[in-house]
Amino acid sequence: MDSLFDEPSPVDRDKLAANLARLAREHIYIGGSSWKYEGWIGQVYSRSRYLSRGRFSKKLFEATCLEEYAATFPAVCGDFAFYQFPTEEFWKRLFAQVPDGFQFAFKIPEQITCKLFPLHARYGAQGGRENESFLDVELLKASFLRPLWRHRAKASVLIFEFGSFARNTFAGVSEFLARLDPFLAALPREFRYAVEIRNPEFLEPDYFQCLRSHGVAHVFNAWSRMPELRYQIALPESITADFIVSRALLRHGRSYEEAVKLLSPYTEVRDLNPEVRTSLRDLIQIARDRRMVAFLFVNNRLEGSAPATMLAISEP
């Protein structure tokens, strides 16, 4: 039976909120990858807010918890956008739940970034087929950027996440850049953009130069098959824009499925990752030293509790 009382929190929410607000005043925004985690009840969410007839309501929680999230965090990455083109009405409801100054990052829909649809039940008949809309800038403008336009003050950065490309898709980084470069050149300048790749061999000078020429950020991503964050940060000219973006997603060498099995339901840190914590602190210091805007997003599947990870990296 659901309790009418809130559980004691393993995360000091007031301290976390104060730390993140202090960093946000320096234009360093730290937040989670999404926000609808029931495991955060007792960490950042109060169960009593989501009771209906005395019982916890998952529907009420998912529909309204963003408002409570925004009371602690100054930013969030909207991973949901990867799977859809949200409508204007959806955007209106979403942005109404957060205060002025709150910063969203959104992943661009996979209809734009997926070159070959995976053989997965989710893709149905499209599975295994070429995506005719890959890097279609006009589709992006019409179906994503135009509905988002009026809310762009809260849309801090738009992320193009590219999954791992097989050699028979792009033989090397030069083939990829031949498609990416004109696409980036055609994007409206009113938004910030960032590119996240999953091919380690693409981390070459030509890749960084392409992003730099368009003012687009490389996403420093902690992911199972990408070099550790510290190696990406150390690469010459890897900071390609006047802002920094990082997504701390997974421990190196661990798959998404393994992380879910090991770390859910995301109520506590179960696998401390000092190396990634140090790298995120390094990015915070780089942003301070260079007076740059930074957006750092932490996933539960990195250590088990993104709020606890964020509390640790935000300490003075």
Buried (B, 14 or more C-beta within 10 A) or exposed (E): EBEEEEEEBBBBBEEBBEBBEEBBEBBBBBBBBBBBBBBBBBBBBBBEBBBEEEEBBEEEBEBBBBEBBBEBBBBBBBBBBBEEBBEEEBBEEBBEBBEEEBBBBBBBBBBBBBBBBEEEEEBEEBEEEEBEBBBBBEBBBEBBBEBBBEBBEBBBBBBBBBBBBEEEBBEBBEEBBEEBBEBBEEBEEEBBBBBBBBBEEBBBEEBBEBBBEBBBBBBBBBBBEBBBBBBBBEBEEBBBBEBBBBBBBBBBEBEEEBBEEEBBBBBBBEEEBEBBBEBBBBBBEBBBEEEBBBBBBBBBBBBBBBBBBBBBBBEE
